[in-house]
Amino acid sequence: MPQLPPSRRREPLLTLPGALTAYILLLAVIHLRVLLPRDLDNWIVIAFGFIPKRYDATLLPDAFPGGEGAKYWTFVTYSLLHANLSHIGFNVLWLLPFGSALARRFGAVRFYVFMAVTAAAGALAHLISHEHELAPMIGASASVSGTMAASIRFAFVRGSFLSFSRGDADRAAKVPAQSLWQALRDRRVIAFLAVWFVVNLIFGIGSIAIGMEGATVAWQAHIGGFLAGLVLFSLFDPVPRSSSDVADADD
């Protein structure tokens, strides 16, 4: 079969990068825990879910499964657990456009570290707002929110994946980003922020806390992950910023 000329070989925008595919597969494999006996599944959720009550100084270290170590690893591990297929599916659905762009831009190592950092930021926000809460929080939406926030730093720049003029997936993901100040002056970014916060506050997008009275949306964790992604994006971004390219963003 004849090869297409280099100028015509373009990677489809919806093709998933390897780093994101591996992350989604990891979530799926971990979710197989629901096939385990109920007691063991509950133990896993408590040992690896994020429980604010775990940080109560009046409790003994072995009051919860995982002991002292769980005070550290659950800042990240909670984000790998989900309650059911609709829970995991909803988070993956949001990851497809925004996580794909960020994984292409950051590469695998930066992307995974970013997901861990935004998960921890979401857990910290949940801890501050739910002190002494006993219900374990699970779900990847703090990290998903972080990818959405980070992506809007470059998503509207000409040639990127939310612009009207774009190339292949890799080029669309690696356009020079706006600075935080430039992004916050962009009307499209402001509109995106407004819609995201309204939708999040009304409906939530995926992290839940599982208690005796059922599941509740942990929307403070979403906001923590989102703000971390928006502010910390530049620390992870390997693409040099070009003032002239950023100024050439779509009107």
Rosetta blueprint (number, residue, H / E / L):
1 M L
2 P L
3 Q L
4 L L
5 P L
6 P H
7 S H
8 R H
9 R L
10 R L
11 E L
12 P L
13 L L
14 L L
15 T L
16 L L
17 P L
18 G H
19 A H
20 L H
21 T H
22 A H
23 Y H
24 I H
25 L H
26 L H
27 L H
28 A H
29 V H
30 I H
31 H H
32 L H
33 R H
34 V H
35 L H
36 L L
37 P L
38 R H
39 D H
40 L H
41 D H
42 N H
43 W H
44 I H
45 V H
46 I H
47 A H
48 F H
49 G L
50 F E
51 I L
52 P H
53 K H
54 R H
55 Y H
56 D L
57 A L
58 T L
59 L L
60 L L
61 P H
62 D H
63 A H
64 F L
65 P L
66 G L
67 G H
68 E H
69 G H
70 A H
71 K H
72 Y H
73 W H
74 T H
75 F H
76 V H
77 T H
78 Y H
79 S H
80 L H
81 L L
82 H L
83 A L
84 N L
85 L H
86 S H
87 H H
88 I H
89 G H
90 F H
91 N H
92 V H
93 L H
94 W H
95 L H
96 L H
97 P H
98 F H
99 G H
100 S H
101 A H
102 L H
103 A H
104 R H
105 R H
106 F H
107 G L
108 A H
109 V H
110 R H
111 F H
112 Y H
113 V H
114 F H
115 M H
116 A H
117 V H
118 T H
119 A H
120 A H
121 A H
122 G H
123 A H
124 L H
125 A H
126 H H
127 L H
128 I H
129 S H
130 H L
131 E L
132 H L
133 E L
134 L L
135 A L
136 P L
137 M E
138 I E
139 G L
140 A L
141 S H
142 A H
143 S H
144 V H
145 S H
146 G H
147 T H
148 M H
149 A H
150 A H
151 S H
152 I L
153 R L
154 F L
155 A L
156 F L
157 V L
158 R L
159 G E
160 S L
161 F L
162 L L
163 S L
164 F L
165 S L
166 R E
167 G L
168 D L
169 A H
170 D H
171 R H
172 A H
173 A H
174 K L
175 V L
176 P L
177 A L
178 Q L
179 S L
180 L H
181 W H
182 Q H
183 A H
184 L H
185 R L
186 D L
187 R H
188 R H
189 V H
190 I H
191 A H
192 F H
193 L H
194 A H
195 V H
196 W H
197 F H
198 V H
199 V H
200 N H
201 L H
202 I H
203 F L
204 G L
205 I L
206 G L
207 S L
208 I E
209 A E
210 I E
211 G E
212 M L
213 E L
214 G E
215 A E
216 T E
217 V E
218 A L
219 W H
220 Q H
221 A H
222 H H
223 I H
224 G H
225 G H
226 F H
227 L H
228 A H
229 G H
230 L H
231 V H
232 L H
233 F H
234 S H
235 L H
236 F H
237 D L
238 P L
239 V L
240 P L
241 R L
242 S L
243 S H
244 S H
245 D H
246 V H
247 A H
248 D L
249 A L
250 D L
251 D L
